[in-house]
């Protein structure tokens, strides 16, 4: 007699979660820009601010 720990639905959810994690890692690898010190991903907006392309207005509007 075999003991079934996971149902078919559980196994499918595990496969789906693994696929989602793989796709997320692939997207981060392809599109994330990392800081040198701690390899924390930068958003596009943060990168634009650091490059001087985007000026921040205290009123919440972007300056050109």
ROSE-4610 file (N, C-alpha, C; in Angstrom, 1 decimal, always signed):
// ROSE-4610
residu = [X/X/X/X/X/X/X/X/X/X/X/X/X/X/X/X/X/X/X/X/X/X/X/X/X/X/X/X/X/X/X/X/X/X/X/X/X/X/X/X/X/X/X/X/X/X/X/X/X/X/X/X/X/X/X/X/X/X/X/X/X/X/X/X/X/X/X/X/X/X/X/X/X/X/X/X/X/X/X/X/X/X/X/X/X/X/X/X/X/X/X/X/X/X/X/X/X/X/X/X/X/X/X/X/X/X/X/X/X/X/X/X/X/X/X/X/X/X/X/X/X/X/X/X/X/X/X/X/X/X/X/X/X/X/X/X/X/X/X/X/X/X/X/X/X/X/X/X/X/X/X/X/X/X/X/X/X/X/X/X/X/X/X/X/X/X/X/X/X/X/X/X/X/X/X/X/X/X/X/X/X/X/X/X/X/X/X/X/X/X/X/X]
num = [1/1/1/2/2/2/3/3/3/4/4/4/5/5/5/6/6/6/7/7/7/8/8/8/9/9/9/10/10/10/11/11/11/12/12/12/13/13/13/14/14/14/15/15/15/16/16/16/17/17/17/18/18/18/19/19/19/20/20/20/21/21/21/22/22/22/23/23/23/24/24/24/25/25/25/26/26/26/27/27/27/28/28/28/29/29/29/30/30/30/31/31/31/32/32/32/33/33/33/34/34/34/35/35/35/36/36/36/37/37/37/38/38/38/39/39/39/40/40/40/41/41/41/42/42/42/43/43/43/44/44/44/45/45/45/46/46/46/47/47/47/48/48/48/49/49/49/50/50/50/51/51/51/52/52/52/53/53/53/54/54/54/55/55/55/56/56/56/57/57/57/58/58/58/59/59/59/60/60/60/61/61/61/62/62/62/63/63/63/64/64/64]
x = [+0.8/+0.0/+0.9/+0.6/+1.4/+0.7/+1.5/+1.0/+1.1/+0.1/+0.1/+0.2/+1.3/+1.5/+0.8/+0.9/+0.4/-0.7/-1.7/-2.7/-2.2/-2.9/-2.5/-2.6/-3.6/-3.7/-2.5/-2.1/-0.9/+0.4/+0.5/+1.7/+1.7/+0.5/+0.4/+0.7/+0.2/+0.5/+2.0/+2.7/+4.2/+4.9/+4.4/+5.0/+4.8/+3.6/+3.2/+4.1/+4.3/+5.1/+6.6/+7.1/+8.4/+8.6/+7.6/+7.7/+7.6/+6.8/+6.7/+8.0/+8.6/+9.9/+11.0/+11.0/+11.9/+11.8/+10.5/+10.3/+10.7/+10.4/+10.7/+12.3/+13.0/+14.4/+15.0/+14.4/+14.8/+14.6/+13.5/+13.2/+14.1/+14.4/+15.3/+16.7/+17.1/+18.4/+18.5/+17.5/+17.5/+17.3/+16.5/+16.1/+16.6/+17.0/+17.4/+18.8/+19.0/+20.3/+20.6/+21.9/+22.3/+23.3/+23.2/+24.2/+25.4/+26.6/+27.8/+27.9/+27.6/+27.9/+27.1/+25.8/+25.0/+24.1/+24.2/+23.5/+22.0/+21.5/+20.1/+19.6/+18.5/+18.0/+17.5/+17.8/+17.3/+16.1/+15.2/+14.1/+14.5/+13.7/+14.0/+14.1/+13.1/+13.1/+14.3/+14.7/+15.9/+17.2/+17.3/+18.4/+18.4/+17.2/+17.1/+17.5/+17.1/+17.5/+19.0/+19.6/+21.1/+21.8/+21.3/+21.9/+21.7/+20.9/+20.6/+19.5/+18.8/+17.8/+16.5/+16.3/+15.0/+15.2/+14.7/+14.8/+13.5/+13.6/+12.5/+12.1/+10.8/+10.3/+9.6/+9.8/+9.2/+7.7/+7.1/+5.6/+5.2/+6.1/+5.7/+5.7/+6.2/+6.2/+7.6/+7.8/+9.1/+9.5/+10.7/+11.2/+12.0/+12.0/+12.8/+14.1]
y = [-1.2/+0.0/+1.2/+2.1/+3.4/+4.5/+5.3/+6.5/+7.7/+8.4/+9.5/+10.8/+11.5/+12.7/+13.9/+13.9/+15.0/+14.6/+15.4/+15.1/+15.6/+15.2/+15.7/+17.2/+17.8/+19.2/+19.8/+19.2/+19.7/+19.7/+18.6/+18.5/+19.5/+19.7/+20.7/+22.1/+22.4/+23.7/+23.9/+22.8/+22.8/+23.1/+22.4/+22.6/+24.1/+24.6/+26.0/+27.0/+26.7/+27.6/+27.6/+26.4/+26.3/+27.1/+26.9/+27.6/+29.2/+29.6/+31.1/+31.6/+30.8/+31.2/+31.3/+30.3/+30.2/+31.5/+31.8/+32.9/+34.2/+34.4/+35.6/+35.7/+34.7/+34.7/+35.1/+34.6/+34.9/+36.4/+36.9/+38.3/+39.2/+38.9/+39.7/+39.6/+38.5/+38.3/+39.2/+39.3/+40.0/+41.5/+41.9/+43.3/+44.1/+43.5/+44.2/+44.8/+46.0/+46.7/+46.6/+46.2/+46.0/+47.0/+47.4/+48.2/+47.3/+47.9/+47.1/+46.5/+47.3/+46.8/+45.6/+45.7/+44.6/+43.9/+44.3/+43.7/+43.8/+44.9/+45.2/+45.7/+45.2/+45.7/+47.1/+47.9/+49.2/+49.3/+50.1/+50.3/+51.2/+51.3/+52.2/+53.6/+54.0/+55.4/+55.7/+54.8/+55.0/+55.2/+54.4/+54.4/+55.8/+56.3/+57.6/+58.7/+58.6/+59.6/+59.6/+58.5/+58.4/+58.9/+58.7/+59.1/+60.6/+61.3/+62.7/+62.9/+61.9/+62.1/+62.6/+62.3/+62.7/+63.5/+64.7/+65.6/+65.5/+65.5/+65.4/+66.7/+67.1/+68.3/+68.0/+68.9/+68.6/+68.6/+69.2/+69.1/+67.8/+66.9/+65.6/+65.6/+66.6/+66.6/+66.4/+65.8/+65.6/+66.9/+67.3/+68.5/+68.0/+68.8/+68.5/+69.2]
z = [+0.0/+0.0/+0.0/-0.9/-1.1/-0.3/+0.3/+1.0/+0.0/-0.3/-1.1/-0.3/-0.3/+0.5/-0.2/-1.5/-2.3/-3.3/-3.5/-4.5/-5.8/-6.9/-8.2/-8.3/-7.6/-7.6/-6.9/-5.8/-5.0/-5.9/-6.6/-7.5/-8.6/-9.2/-10.2/-9.7/-8.5/-7.9/-7.6/-7.2/-7.0/-8.4/-9.4/-10.8/-11.2/-11.0/-11.4/-10.6/-9.3/-8.5/-9.0/-9.3/-9.8/-11.1/-12.0/-13.3/-13.1/-12.2/-11.9/-11.3/-10.4/-9.9/-11.0/-11.9/-13.0/-13.9/-14.2/-15.1/-14.4/-13.1/-12.4/-12.4/-12.1/-12.0/-13.4/-14.5/-15.8/-16.1/-15.8/-16.0/-15.2/-13.9/-13.1/-13.7/-14.2/-14.8/-16.0/-16.8/-18.1/-17.9/-17.0/-17.0/-15.8/-14.7/-13.5/-13.7/-13.1/-13.1/-11.6/-11.3/-9.9/-9.5/-8.2/-7.6/-7.3/-7.3/-7.2/-5.7/-4.7/-3.3/-2.9/-3.0/-2.4/-3.5/-4.7/-5.8/-5.7/-5.1/-5.0/-6.3/-6.8/-8.1/-8.0/-9.0/-9.2/-10.1/-9.8/-10.7/-11.8/-12.9/-14.0/-13.5/-12.7/-12.1/-11.3/-10.5/-9.7/-10.6/-11.6/-12.5/-13.2/-13.7/-14.3/-13.4/-12.1/-11.2/-11.0/-10.8/-10.7/-11.9/-13.1/-14.3/-14.6/-13.7/-13.9/-15.0/-15.5/-16.5/-15.9/-14.7/-14.1/-12.8/-12.9/-11.7/-10.9/-9.6/-8.8/-8.2/-8.4/-7.9/-6.5/-5.5/-4.2/-4.3/-5.3/-5.5/-6.2/-6.5/-7.0/-8.5/-9.2/-10.7/-11.2/-12.3/-12.9/-13.6/-13.5/-14.2/-15.4/-16.5/-17.7/-17.6]
